[in-house]
Amino acid sequence: MQSIISEKNFTLAVQTTDNQQLVDHGPYAIVRNPAYTGSILSILGLSITSLNPFTIIICLILLVVGYSIRLKVEEKKP
């Protein structure tokens, strides 16, 4: 079911349409965006497997900066 919801609403660019609705059930009731949560956990997990503190720190910085920008853009959309 989650893939059906995501498939209809997922785009690489932040955009809105007139027929969009806020989804607040399923995994969306727990986290803001399950796709973001999954990608953050995956990237952090991969960086941790490197056992290199520099790699982990760089990944954390890139994740914070990247998702901060994305979320600010999303919040500006009506």
C-alpha positions in Angstrom: 0.0 0.0 0.0 2.8 2.4 0.9 4.3 2.0 -2.6 1.0 2.9 -4.2 0.7 6.1 -2.1 4.4 7.1 -2.8 4.2 6.3 -6.5 1.4 8.7 -7.1 3.0 11.5 -5.1 6.7 11.1 -5.5 8.7 13.6 -7.6 12.3 14.6 -7.5 11.3 18.3 -7.7 9.2 19.7 -4.9 5.8 20.5 -6.4 2.2 20.6 -5.5 -1.0 19.9 -7.4 -4.6 21.0 -6.8 -5.7 17.4 -6.1 -3.0 16.6 -3.5 -4.2 15.6 0.0 -2.2 15.4 3.2 -1.6 11.7 4.0 -1.6 11.2 7.8 -2.2 7.5 8.2 0.0 4.5 7.9 3.7 5.3 8.3 3.0 9.0 7.7 1.3 9.0 11.1 4.6 8.3 12.8 7.2 10.1 10.6 7.1 13.2 8.4 8.2 11.3 5.3 9.0 7.6 5.4 11.1 7.9 2.2 13.3 10.5 3.8 13.6 8.4 7.0 14.5 5.3 4.9 17.1 7.1 2.8 18.7 8.8 5.9 18.9 5.5 7.7 20.4 3.7 4.6 23.0 6.4 4.0 24.0 6.5 7.6 24.1 2.7 7.8 26.4 2.6 4.8 28.7 5.2 6.2 28.9 3.4 9.5 29.9 0.2 7.8 32.9 2.1 6.4 34.2 2.3 10.0 35.7 5.6 9.0 34.7 8.5 11.4 35.5 11.1 8.6 33.0 9.4 6.2 30.3 9.2 8.9 30.8 12.9 9.8 30.7 14.0 6.1 27.5 11.9 5.5 25.9 13.4 8.5 26.7 17.0 7.4 25.5 16.3 3.8 22.3 14.7 5.1 21.5 17.6 7.4 22.3 20.3 4.8 20.5 18.4 2.0 17.3 17.6 3.9 17.3 21.1 5.5 17.2 22.7 2.1 14.6 20.2 0.8 12.3 20.7 3.9 12.6 24.5 3.7 11.5 24.4 0.0 8.6 22.1 0.9 7.4 24.4 3.7 7.3 27.3 1.3 4.9 25.6 -1.0 1.2 26.5 -0.5 
